[in-house]
């Protein structure tokens, strides 16, 4: 196994008296695509926020080899700024660290659908286009691991397929590691090689997607879908 | 005719002062979401400080820049107190800025006393189309044009300016790309202090100010800024110039004591109009 780009050990996140994450441990290796599935309120968002440094954990560690970038749930555009400006702001952390900022032209090569939208206000785009911008903005941070919080939520199946294709290609061609948080377990298992099942703040199962999908008790119990 | 021209120019100059104050309100609101009621205080501090620096022997230019810098520092301090604690909402921050304005009264009276003060501006007049126009008025108009152009370019063309707008429009996304949203808000408060201070040093030679002049300034600045929903500098400028000219005409042809009433009535009318329009839009959207 190659070195992990993301290593979460014994992570605890609390909001007041409520425990959102209870000693969560997981790892993602370089170039790996890992799914994180679980019902609503399982603690997925808390895990994302802790990895991104947006909430302070009560215990445990998050170790990153390189940068993490987030494609946030709900796309989270800067609505009044152009697509190009939205992308450029994705390089904020890099610029602060003094490394040379990636040019938005790079994103238009990787995600050619965005090139003709570059002057439009992000707030005026369709959901699928905004999700594409959210991808591009995250890539501007030159991440070692891309965290995708709900890839397919609210998007048409065709759009989801396009985005999944981009994700697969970025992973295969550029060795980008991916953590995919996804309500649609079938899609997640289809894209990723390994998966973690999170429920009530704890990792309840982990393993290769093929195995997890076979063990129907896990899928039925934790994902609420029948294979 | 020359009376009218004189009223127009002095109205525009005073309106420009209000516009500078409003631009500070807009900057702070755009970036931090806070309605900063201490904005008038920044102008008072800078106006009074400029007078003291001049009496202490500092030359013109240096004294004004020093006073504006001091106002920037006061702005930063206000931002720290009002928004520095994580989790302070915009409404709580609003009340804190209001409170800081009153605390500042005490400090200002201790330092400068409670009487109105003024300092000499750019002296002399020039004759334009038969009317005598004060050079200070022209200076204020030119300075305002410069500030608004620079501010517009800053927010629309520079990386930092776009980031400041972004931090306000979507704090979660801003934090996800690594921005420190609280620090961005503080930068906006400091900039708001500089803008308010600029209004103060330019207005003081035209209207002597005292510790409680912030009420007059914030009333007019807020009335102007609310025209653009506290977010659009261009509309705030248009609002401020309209107010300045309307008040100069009221003072010139009717009675100077009606001036502030004009601002209040205009502000109320705009807020009622905007509230009714918003409700209509909400109902439209709910359909």
Interface residues (C-beta under 8 A of the other chain):
Chain A: X52 X54 X69 X70 X72 X76 X77 X78 X79 X80 X81 X85 X88 X89 X90 X92 X93 X95 X96 X137 X141
Chain B: X159 X162 X163 X165 X166 X169 X170 X172 X173 X174 X175 X176 X177 X178 X179
